[in-house]
Amino acid sequence: MEIIKKYNIMKIKGDISEQVEDQVINEYPFTIFIDDEELITLLCTPKSLKELAIGFLYSESYIDSIESIDRIHLDEEKGRVYVYLKYRKTLNEKLVGKRTITSGCGKGTVFYNVLDSFKSKKIEKSLPLDIDNVIQLTKEFNHKSELFLNTGGVHSCALCHRNEILYFEEDIGRHNALDKILGRAFIEDLDLSDKLVITSGRISSEMLIKTAKRGIPAIISRSAPTSLAIDMARELNILLIGFARGEKMNIYTSFPSLNF
């Protein structure tokens, strides 16, 4: 499945016009089925689809371990993934349908149910970081954003150690990009208690919840956080940094865990 599509367009710059070939990100409807029942359609970039499905199902509390999954069948041509579970979570079954449209990308197709109100736990151990770590990681993060440089139409997300990027994904939706890296970490059973997330998009309460549920102690963005995300990060002891661009950044929470 192609990630980029090419179109002939007319480009205008002042008094100059020319026909050029433009690269545009492929917007791909991707439907998740659980035990042959349609759950949701995400609008995404057709890459790392298995990771996206698993990350989304974990974020939405449909699964709590990789052992919950019996098998997965991915049909890229039809834009579908079929996830078959070994068992259904009783509490989750009762709450199916209690959905709230969020501010997520992809026309609000991402949703959160009421399970989220008690799935996030306070981070007990903070992640010590130097300002130089943040600058170095965000610089490397920006250089990896090839799809954005080519199309201008995607968000990026990375899972990092203090000094290196482990996973990197791009997608038309910031939630999708985050779910892809969390899905991969979930599949590989990676300890996330000493990791951090970098995102190109706004840090909303939904993005904060996704990281908190995995016990990730820090999230950094080159964009802005919302007020609710800041309040939640302070309550959960999560380091939250916004507007991380070059040597500039705003630190909203957990100041003692940063070395200046």
C-alpha positions as CSV (number, residue, x, y, z in Angstrom):
1,M,0.0,0.0,0.0
2,E,1.5,3.3,-1.1
3,I,2.1,5.9,1.6
4,I,2.5,8.9,-0.8
5,K,0.4,9.7,-3.9
6,K,1.5,12.0,-6.7
7,Y,-0.7,14.6,-8.3
8,N,-0.1,17.1,-11.1
9,I,-0.9,20.6,-9.7
10,M,-0.6,24.3,-10.6
11,K,1.8,26.1,-8.2
12,I,1.5,29.8,-7.8
13,K,4.3,32.0,-6.4
14,G,3.7,35.7,-6.9
15,D,3.4,36.3,-10.7
16,I,4.9,32.9,-11.5
17,S,2.8,29.8,-12.2
18,E,4.0,26.4,-13.1
19,Q,2.7,22.8,-13.4
20,V,4.5,20.5,-11.0
21,E,4.2,17.0,-9.6
22,D,3.2,17.2,-5.9
23,Q,3.6,14.5,-3.2
24,V,0.5,14.1,-1.0
25,I,0.1,11.8,2.0
26,N,-2.4,8.9,1.4
27,E,-5.4,9.1,3.7
28,Y,-6.5,5.6,4.3
29,P,-9.7,4.4,6.0
30,F,-8.7,1.5,8.3
31,T,-11.5,-0.5,10.0
32,I,-10.8,-2.6,13.1
33,F,-13.0,-5.6,13.8
34,I,-13.1,-7.6,17.1
35,D,-14.3,-11.2,16.7
36,D,-15.8,-10.2,13.4
37,E,-17.7,-7.3,14.9
38,E,-16.9,-3.9,13.4
39,L,-15.5,-1.6,16.1
40,I,-14.3,1.6,14.5
41,T,-12.8,3.1,11.3
42,L,-9.6,5.2,11.8
43,L,-8.4,7.6,9.1
44,C,-4.6,6.9,9.0
45,T,-1.4,6.5,7.0
46,P,-1.2,2.9,5.6
47,K,2.0,2.0,7.5
48,S,2.5,-0.1,10.7
49,L,-1.2,-1.1,10.7
50,K,-0.8,-4.1,13.0
51,E,0.9,-1.9,15.6
52,L,-1.8,0.8,15.2
53,A,-4.6,-1.7,15.7
54,I,-3.0,-3.3,18.8
55,G,-1.9,0.1,20.2
56,F,-5.5,1.5,19.8
57,L,-7.1,-1.6,21.4
58,Y,-4.8,-1.3,24.4
59,S,-5.4,2.5,24.7
60,E,-9.1,1.9,24.7
61,S,-8.9,-1.0,27.2
62,Y,-10.1,-3.7,24.9
63,I,-7.0,-5.7,25.7
64,D,-4.6,-5.6,28.7
65,S,-1.9,-8.0,27.5
66,I,-0.6,-9.5,24.3
67,E,-1.9,-12.9,25.5
68,S,-5.4,-11.5,25.2
69,I,-5.1,-11.8,21.4
70,D,-5.7,-15.2,19.8
71,R,-4.9,-14.2,16.2
72,I,-4.9,-11.2,13.8
73,H,-5.7,-11.1,10.1
74,L,-4.7,-7.9,8.2
75,D,-6.3,-7.2,4.8
76,E,-4.5,-4.1,3.5
77,E,-6.3,-4.1,0.2
78,K,-9.7,-3.7,1.9
79,G,-8.4,-1.6,4.7
80,R,-9.4,-4.0,7.5
81,V,-7.9,-5.8,10.4
82,Y,-9.6,-8.7,12.2
83,V,-8.5,-9.2,15.8
84,Y,-9.7,-12.3,17.5
85,L,-9.6,-12.4,21.3
86,K,-9.1,-15.3,23.6
87,Y,-11.5,-13.8,26.1
88,R,-13.6,-10.6,26.4
89,K,-13.2,-8.3,29.4
90,T,-16.5,-8.3,31.2
91,L,-16.3,-4.7,32.4
92,N,-15.3,-3.5,28.9
93,E,-18.3,-5.4,27.4
94,K,-20.7,-3.4,29.7
95,L,-19.2,-0.1,28.7
96,V,-19.2,-0.6,24.9
97,G,-21.2,2.2,23.4
98,K,-20.3,4.7,26.1
99,R,-18.1,6.8,23.8
100,T,-17.1,10.4,23.7
101,I,-15.9,12.1,20.6
102,T,-12.5,13.8,21.3
103,S,-10.4,16.4,19.7
104,G,-8.3,13.8,17.9
105,C,-7.2,14.0,14.3
106,G,-9.1,12.0,11.7
107,K,-12.5,13.7,12.0
108,G,-12.9,12.7,15.7
109,T,-12.8,8.9,15.0
110,V,-10.7,8.3,18.0
111,F,-12.7,7.9,21.2
112,Y,-12.3,7.3,24.9
113,N,-14.6,5.4,27.2
114,V,-15.1,5.8,30.9
115,L,-12.5,3.2,31.7
116,D,-9.9,5.9,31.3
117,S,-11.0,7.6,34.6
118,F,-9.3,4.9,36.6
119,K,-6.7,3.4,34.4
120,S,-4.1,6.1,34.8
121,K,-1.8,5.8,37.8
122,K,0.6,8.3,39.3
123,I,4.2,7.9,38.2
124,E,6.2,7.0,41.3
125,K,9.7,7.3,39.8
126,S,10.5,10.4,37.8
127,L,12.8,10.3,34.7
128,P,16.0,12.4,35.3
129,L,16.8,14.4,32.1
130,D,19.3,17.1,31.2
131,I,18.2,20.0,29.0
132,D,20.9,18.9,26.6
133,N,19.1,15.5,26.3
134,V,15.9,17.2,25.3
135,I,17.6,19.4,22.7
136,Q,19.5,16.5,21.2
137,L,16.5,14.2,21.0
138,T,14.2,16.8,19.5
139,K,16.8,17.7,16.9
140,E,17.2,14.1,15.9
141,F,13.4,13.7,15.9
142,N,13.0,16.6,13.5
143,H,15.6,15.2,11.1
144,K,13.6,11.9,11.0
145,S,10.4,13.5,9.7
146,E,10.9,12.6,6.1
147,L,7.2,12.2,5.3
148,F,6.5,15.6,6.8
149,L,9.3,17.2,4.8
150,N,7.9,15.6,1.6
151,T,4.2,16.2,2.1
152,G,3.7,18.6,5.1
153,G,0.7,16.4,5.9
154,V,1.6,14.2,8.8
155,H,2.4,14.2,12.6
156,S,5.4,12.4,14.0
157,C,5.9,10.5,17.2
158,A,8.9,8.8,18.8
159,L,9.6,6.5,21.8
160,C,13.0,7.3,23.3
161,H,15.6,6.4,25.9
162,R,17.2,9.5,27.5
163,N,19.8,9.6,24.7
164,E,18.4,7.8,21.7
165,I,15.2,7.3,19.6
166,L,14.0,3.7,19.7
167,Y,10.8,3.8,17.6
168,F,9.6,6.5,15.2
169,E,6.3,6.7,13.3
170,E,4.5,9.3,11.2
171,D,0.7,9.4,10.5
172,I,-2.0,11.9,9.4
173,G,-3.3,11.7,13.0
174,R,-1.2,12.4,16.1
175,H,-3.2,9.8,18.1
176,N,-2.5,7.2,15.4
177,A,1.2,7.9,15.4
178,L,1.3,7.5,19.2
179,D,-0.7,4.3,19.1
180,K,1.7,2.9,16.5
181,I,4.7,3.3,18.8
182,L,2.8,2.1,21.8
183,G,1.5,-0.9,19.9
184,R,5.0,-1.9,18.9
185,A,6.2,-1.5,22.5
186,F,3.3,-3.6,23.6
187,I,4.1,-6.4,21.1
188,E,7.7,-6.4,22.2
189,D,6.9,-6.2,25.9
190,L,9.2,-3.2,26.4
191,D,9.6,-1.7,29.8
192,L,8.4,1.9,29.5
193,S,9.1,3.2,33.0
194,D,12.3,4.8,31.9
195,K,11.2,6.0,28.4
196,L,9.8,9.2,27.1
197,V,7.6,10.2,24.2
198,I,8.2,13.0,21.7
199,T,5.3,14.2,19.5
200,S,5.0,16.9,16.9
201,G,1.3,17.5,17.7
202,R,-0.6,19.2,20.5
203,I,-0.5,17.4,23.9
204,S,-4.2,17.1,24.8
205,S,-5.6,15.2,27.7
206,E,-6.2,12.2,25.5
207,M,-2.5,12.1,24.5
208,L,-1.6,12.4,28.1
209,I,-3.9,9.6,29.1
210,K,-2.4,7.2,26.5
211,T,1.2,7.8,27.9
212,A,0.1,7.7,31.5
213,K,-1.7,4.3,31.1
214,R,1.6,2.8,30.0
215,G,3.6,4.3,32.9
216,I,5.7,6.6,30.7
217,P,7.1,9.4,32.9
218,A,7.7,12.1,30.3
219,I,6.2,13.6,27.1
220,I,7.7,16.3,24.9
221,S,6.2,18.2,22.0
222,R,7.2,20.9,19.6
223,S,3.6,22.1,19.9
224,A,1.4,23.3,22.8
225,P,-0.3,21.4,25.6
226,T,-3.8,22.0,26.7
227,S,-4.8,23.1,30.2
228,L,-6.3,19.7,31.1
229,A,-3.2,17.9,30.0
230,I,-1.1,20.1,32.2
231,D,-3.4,19.6,35.2
232,M,-3.4,15.8,34.7
233,A,0.4,15.7,34.2
234,R,0.9,17.5,37.5
235,E,-1.5,15.2,39.3
236,L,0.2,12.1,37.8
237,N,3.8,13.3,38.2
238,I,4.6,13.3,34.5
239,L,7.2,15.6,33.0
240,L,5.5,17.7,30.3
241,I,7.5,19.9,27.9
242,G,6.0,21.9,25.1
243,F,7.2,24.2,22.3
244,A,10.5,22.3,22.2
245,R,12.2,23.9,19.3
246,G,15.9,24.3,19.0
247,E,17.2,25.4,22.3
248,K,13.8,26.8,23.4
249,M,11.2,24.9,25.4
250,N,8.5,25.4,28.0
251,I,8.5,23.1,31.0
252,Y,5.1,22.8,32.6
253,T,5.5,20.1,35.2
254,S,8.0,18.0,37.3
255,F,10.7,20.7,37.3
256,P,12.9,18.9,39.9
257,S,13.5,16.0,37.5
258,L,15.3,18.2,35.0
259,N,18.9,19.3,35.3
260,F,19.5,22.8,34.0
